[in-house]
């Protein structure tokens, strides 16, 4: 028992690291901990912040709001024992786009039908990615060797299909027109089935 404990105490401790990336999905900061010479685990948070964009066309005011925040936990497998790795994990996402169309007593087209609006009438659309998604990717860096500064790179995606929903308080709008409008959106952004990651950064092992 004494010999075993002494041998265990003689094993080199795996160095932890902090890292920062920039790219998609935004500005990122995280912590990585190697488990052995081929496997490590990581956790990080990333954000692109929030953005607003407003515009007016043919008497209709449009307001757009988007936000993108993400947290993730990952396992890295250093296949060849160097810096190249395969990565899998889970991400928790707060990523959505809200669109509001307003008429101010003018007209608005929904699903191919033109409706006359009153002040305060609106047609709201939300495009939202799943809250929790699996992540698969490849990358370089976070290898469990040495100390000091290093380079990291990631290419991958959180896999999940965007959900599109709508609500309106405009009188007379039919469910058929709402469904047609949503189908047009689903044929566009609704086909997105992954949140990409393409980022580079630096790490410091200690």
C-alpha positions as a LaTeX table, in Angstrom:
\begin{tabular}{lrrr}
\hline
Residue & $x$ (\AA) & $y$ (\AA) & $z$ (\AA) \\
\hline
Unk1 & 0.00 & 0.00 & 0.00 \\
Unk2 & 2.82 & 2.41 & 0.90 \\
Unk3 & 4.60 & 1.62 & $-2.36$ \\
Unk4 & 1.40 & 2.21 & $-4.38$ \\
Unk5 & 0.73 & 5.54 & $-2.71$ \\
Unk6 & 4.32 & 6.61 & $-3.27$ \\
Unk7 & 4.11 & 5.71 & $-6.95$ \\
Unk8 & 0.85 & 7.59 & $-7.33$ \\
Unk9 & 2.34 & 10.64 & $-5.66$ \\
Unk10 & 5.26 & 10.51 & $-8.06$ \\
Unk11 & 3.04 & 10.75 & $-11.15$ \\
Unk12 & 3.15 & 14.22 & $-12.78$ \\
Unk13 & 0.03 & 16.29 & $-12.23$ \\
Unk14 & $-1.85$ & 17.22 & $-15.39$ \\
Unk15 & $-1.72$ & 20.97 & $-15.94$ \\
Unk16 & $-4.99$ & 22.87 & $-16.17$ \\
Unk17 & $-5.44$ & 25.79 & $-18.53$ \\
Unk18 & $-7.52$ & 28.86 & $-19.20$ \\
Unk19 & $-8.30$ & 29.94 & $-22.76$ \\
Unk20 & $-10.01$ & 32.60 & $-24.81$ \\
Unk21 & $-11.34$ & 32.37 & $-28.38$ \\
Unk22 & $-12.93$ & 34.72 & $-30.90$ \\
Unk23 & $-15.02$ & 33.94 & $-33.98$ \\
Unk24 & $-18.29$ & 32.00 & $-34.04$ \\
Unk25 & $-20.18$ & 31.76 & $-31.70$ \\
Unk26 & $-18.57$ & 34.99 & $-30.45$ \\
Unk27 & $-16.15$ & 35.96 & $-27.71$ \\
Unk28 & $-15.36$ & 32.93 & $-25.56$ \\
Unk29 & $-13.62$ & 32.15 & $-22.27$ \\
Unk30 & $-13.11$ & 28.73 & $-20.74$ \\
Unk31 & $-11.17$ & 26.27 & $-18.62$ \\
Unk32 & $-9.65$ & 22.95 & $-19.72$ \\
Unk33 & $-8.39$ & 20.06 & $-17.60$ \\
Unk34 & $-6.47$ & 17.11 & $-19.10$ \\
Unk35 & $-7.33$ & 13.71 & $-17.62$ \\
Unk36 & $-4.42$ & 11.82 & $-19.19$ \\
Unk37 & $-2.12$ & 12.03 & $-22.21$ \\
Unk38 & $-4.99$ & 11.47 & $-24.68$ \\
Unk39 & $-8.18$ & 12.81 & $-23.07$ \\
Unk40 & $-9.22$ & 16.16 & $-21.61$ \\
Unk41 & $-12.42$ & 17.92 & $-20.56$ \\
Unk42 & $-13.40$ & 21.58 & $-21.01$ \\
Unk43 & $-16.14$ & 24.08 & $-20.22$ \\
Unk44 & $-16.65$ & 27.52 & $-21.70$ \\
Unk45 & $-19.12$ & 30.34 & $-22.27$ \\
Unk46 & $-19.48$ & 32.40 & $-25.45$ \\
Unk47 & $-21.56$ & 35.35 & $-26.63$ \\
Unk48 & $-22.23$ & 37.45 & $-29.69$ \\
Unk49 & $-24.32$ & 39.80 & $-27.55$ \\
Unk50 & $-27.64$ & 41.30 & $-28.65$ \\
Unk51 & $-28.46$ & 43.33 & $-31.74$ \\
Unk52 & $-31.43$ & 45.51 & $-32.79$ \\
Unk53 & $-32.33$ & 46.50 & $-36.35$ \\
Unk54 & $-35.38$ & 48.58 & $-37.33$ \\
Unk55 & $-36.73$ & 49.66 & $-40.73$ \\
Unk56 & $-39.82$ & 50.95 & $-42.57$ \\
Unk57 & $-41.18$ & 49.83 & $-45.92$ \\
Unk58 & $-44.48$ & 50.90 & $-47.57$ \\
Unk59 & $-45.89$ & 52.16 & $-44.30$ \\
Unk60 & $-44.94$ & 49.09 & $-42.27$ \\
Unk61 & $-42.45$ & 49.37 & $-39.43$ \\
Unk62 & $-40.23$ & 46.39 & $-38.85$ \\
Unk63 & $-38.29$ & 45.71 & $-35.67$ \\
Unk64 & $-35.71$ & 42.97 & $-35.37$ \\
Unk65 & $-33.95$ & 41.77 & $-32.23$ \\
Unk66 & $-31.33$ & 39.01 & $-32.10$ \\
Unk67 & $-29.29$ & 37.53 & $-29.28$ \\
Unk68 & $-26.75$ & 34.73 & $-29.14$ \\
Unk69 & $-25.30$ & 33.28 & $-25.93$ \\
Unk70 & $-23.92$ & 29.78 & $-25.37$ \\
Unk71 & $-22.34$ & 27.63 & $-22.67$ \\
Unk72 & $-20.79$ & 24.24 & $-23.29$ \\
Unk73 & $-19.08$ & 21.20 & $-21.78$ \\
Unk74 & $-16.77$ & 19.12 & $-23.96$ \\
Unk75 & $-14.48$ & 16.08 & $-24.04$ \\
Unk76 & $-11.35$ & 16.17 & $-26.23$ \\
Unk77 & $-9.67$ & 13.08 & $-27.64$ \\
Unk78 & $-6.09$ & 13.62 & $-28.82$ \\
Unk79 & $-6.03$ & 10.81 & $-31.34$ \\
Unk80 & $-2.33$ & 10.92 & $-32.18$ \\
Unk81 & $-1.06$ & 12.24 & $-28.87$ \\
Unk82 & $-0.28$ & 15.70 & $-30.28$ \\
Unk83 & $-2.35$ & 18.86 & $-30.63$ \\
Unk84 & $-4.97$ & 17.55 & $-33.09$ \\
Unk85 & $-8.18$ & 16.38 & $-31.42$ \\
Unk86 & $-11.74$ & 15.19 & $-31.91$ \\
Unk87 & $-14.31$ & 16.92 & $-29.71$ \\
Unk88 & $-17.79$ & 15.98 & $-28.50$ \\
Unk89 & $-20.07$ & 17.59 & $-25.95$ \\
Unk90 & $-23.24$ & 19.47 & $-25.16$ \\
Unk91 & $-24.09$ & 23.15 & $-25.52$ \\
Unk92 & $-26.78$ & 25.12 & $-23.70$ \\
Unk93 & $-28.02$ & 27.85 & $-26.03$ \\
Unk94 & $-29.88$ & 31.14 & $-25.74$ \\
Unk95 & $-30.05$ & 31.97 & $-29.45$ \\
Unk96 & $-33.09$ & 33.56 & $-31.09$ \\
Unk97 & $-34.32$ & 36.22 & $-33.48$ \\
Unk98 & $-37.55$ & 38.18 & $-32.85$ \\
Unk99 & $-39.20$ & 40.03 & $-35.77$ \\
Unk100 & $-42.16$ & 42.40 & $-35.40$ \\
Unk101 & $-44.14$ & 43.86 & $-38.30$ \\
Unk102 & $-46.39$ & 46.88 & $-37.58$ \\
Unk103 & $-48.92$ & 48.60 & $-39.81$ \\
Unk104 & $-49.94$ & 51.92 & $-38.18$ \\
Unk105 & $-53.25$ & 51.89 & $-40.04$ \\
Unk106 & $-51.66$ & 50.84 & $-43.34$ \\
Unk107 & $-51.58$ & 47.36 & $-44.84$ \\
Unk108 & $-49.47$ & 44.29 & $-44.20$ \\
Unk109 & $-49.17$ & 41.10 & $-46.25$ \\
Unk110 & $-49.34$ & 37.81 & $-44.38$ \\
Unk111 & $-49.26$ & 34.52 & $-46.25$ \\
Unk112 & $-50.03$ & 36.24 & $-49.55$ \\
Unk113 & $-53.12$ & 38.08 & $-48.21$ \\
Unk114 & $-53.16$ & 41.85 & $-47.62$ \\
Unk115 & $-54.69$ & 43.02 & $-44.33$ \\
Unk116 & $-55.58$ & 46.54 & $-43.20$ \\
Unk117 & $-54.16$ & 47.30 & $-39.78$ \\
Unk118 & $-54.98$ & 49.60 & $-36.89$ \\
Unk119 & $-52.47$ & 51.52 & $-34.75$ \\
Unk120 & $-50.90$ & 49.03 & $-32.35$ \\
Unk121 & $-51.52$ & 46.00 & $-34.59$ \\
Unk122 & $-48.53$ & 43.70 & $-35.01$ \\
Unk123 & $-47.36$ & 40.41 & $-36.48$ \\
Unk124 & $-44.57$ & 38.81 & $-34.42$ \\
Unk125 & $-42.27$ & 36.00 & $-35.51$ \\
Unk126 & $-39.72$ & 34.16 & $-33.37$ \\
Unk127 & $-36.89$ & 32.01 & $-34.73$ \\
Unk128 & $-35.29$ & 30.02 & $-31.91$ \\
Unk129 & $-32.67$ & 27.31 & $-31.70$ \\
Unk130 & $-33.03$ & 24.37 & $-29.27$ \\
Unk131 & $-32.03$ & 25.01 & $-25.69$ \\
Unk132 & $-29.68$ & 21.99 & $-25.46$ \\
Unk133 & $-27.82$ & 20.54 & $-28.45$ \\
Unk134 & $-25.06$ & 17.96 & $-29.02$ \\
Unk135 & $-21.73$ & 19.26 & $-30.31$ \\
Unk136 & $-19.28$ & 17.54 & $-32.67$ \\
Unk137 & $-16.09$ & 19.02 & $-34.01$ \\
Unk138 & $-12.35$ & 18.89 & $-34.61$ \\
Unk139 & $-9.64$ & 21.22 & $-33.41$ \\
Unk140 & $-6.12$ & 21.88 & $-32.32$ \\
Unk141 & $-4.77$ & 22.78 & $-28.90$ \\
Unk142 & $-5.55$ & 22.05 & $-25.22$ \\
Unk143 & $-3.13$ & 19.12 & $-25.42$ \\
Unk144 & $-2.04$ & 17.83 & $-21.99$ \\
Unk145 & 1.65 & 18.70 & $-22.28$ \\
Unk146 & 3.90 & 21.48 & $-21.06$ \\
Unk147 & 3.07 & 24.85 & $-19.57$ \\
Unk148 & 2.83 & 28.40 & $-20.84$ \\
Unk149 & 1.12 & 29.97 & $-23.82$ \\
Unk150 & $-0.37$ & 28.09 & $-26.76$ \\
Unk151 & $-2.67$ & 28.33 & $-29.78$ \\
Unk152 & $-6.18$ & 26.83 & $-30.07$ \\
Unk153 & $-8.52$ & 26.32 & $-33.02$ \\
Unk154 & $-12.01$ & 24.84 & $-33.29$ \\
Unk155 & $-14.26$ & 23.84 & $-36.19$ \\
Unk156 & $-17.57$ & 22.17 & $-35.42$ \\
Unk157 & $-21.28$ & 22.61 & $-34.85$ \\
Unk158 & $-24.04$ & 22.31 & $-32.27$ \\
Unk159 & $-26.64$ & 20.18 & $-34.03$ \\
Unk160 & $-30.27$ & 21.27 & $-33.79$ \\
Unk161 & $-33.04$ & 22.61 & $-36.05$ \\
Unk162 & $-34.38$ & 26.14 & $-35.64$ \\
Unk163 & $-38.04$ & 26.47 & $-34.56$ \\
Unk164 & $-40.24$ & 29.16 & $-36.13$ \\
Unk165 & $-43.42$ & 30.46 & $-34.44$ \\
Unk166 & $-45.72$ & 33.48 & $-34.85$ \\
Unk167 & $-48.43$ & 35.47 & $-33.09$ \\
Unk168 & $-50.63$ & 38.40 & $-34.19$ \\
Unk169 & $-53.38$ & 40.68 & $-32.91$ \\
Unk170 & $-54.46$ & 41.85 & $-36.38$ \\
Unk171 & $-58.22$ & 41.30 & $-36.82$ \\
Unk172 & $-59.27$ & 38.76 & $-39.43$ \\
Unk173 & $-55.93$ & 37.04 & $-39.98$ \\
Unk174 & $-56.59$ & 33.38 & $-40.74$ \\
Unk175 & $-54.56$ & 30.47 & $-39.44$ \\
Unk176 & $-54.03$ & 29.37 & $-43.05$ \\
Unk177 & $-52.28$ & 32.66 & $-43.86$ \\
Unk178 & $-50.16$ & 32.42 & $-40.71$ \\
Unk179 & $-49.18$ & 28.86 & $-41.65$ \\
Unk180 & $-48.25$ & 29.93 & $-45.18$ \\
Unk181 & $-46.12$ & 32.79 & $-43.84$ \\
Unk182 & $-44.35$ & 30.46 & $-41.42$ \\
Unk183 & $-43.77$ & 27.89 & $-44.17$ \\
Unk184 & $-41.93$ & 30.52 & $-46.20$ \\
Unk185 & $-39.71$ & 31.22 & $-43.20$ \\
Unk186 & $-39.12$ & 27.52 & $-42.59$ \\
Unk187 & $-38.03$ & 27.12 & $-46.20$ \\
Unk188 & $-35.37$ & 29.73 & $-45.46$ \\
Unk189 & $-33.87$ & 30.11 & $-42.01$ \\
Unk190 & $-35.93$ & 27.18 & $-40.73$ \\
Unk191 & $-33.71$ & 24.84 & $-42.73$ \\
Unk192 & $-30.73$ & 25.71 & $-40.54$ \\
Unk193 & $-29.95$ & 22.54 & $-38.60$ \\
Unk194 & $-26.74$ & 23.51 & $-36.81$ \\
Unk195 & $-25.06$ & 26.38 & $-34.97$ \\
Unk196 & $-21.52$ & 26.57 & $-36.38$ \\
Unk197 & $-18.32$ & 27.10 & $-34.44$ \\
Unk198 & $-15.24$ & 28.49 & $-36.16$ \\
Unk199 & $-12.91$ & 30.15 & $-33.69$ \\
Unk200 & $-9.26$ & 30.75 & $-32.91$ \\
Unk201 & $-7.62$ & 31.83 & $-29.68$ \\
Unk202 & $-4.88$ & 31.43 & $-27.13$ \\
Unk203 & $-4.50$ & 29.37 & $-23.98$ \\
Unk204 & $-2.26$ & 29.41 & $-20.94$ \\
Unk205 & $-1.32$ & 26.14 & $-19.22$ \\
Unk206 & $-0.09$ & 26.25 & $-15.65$ \\
\hline
\end{tabular}
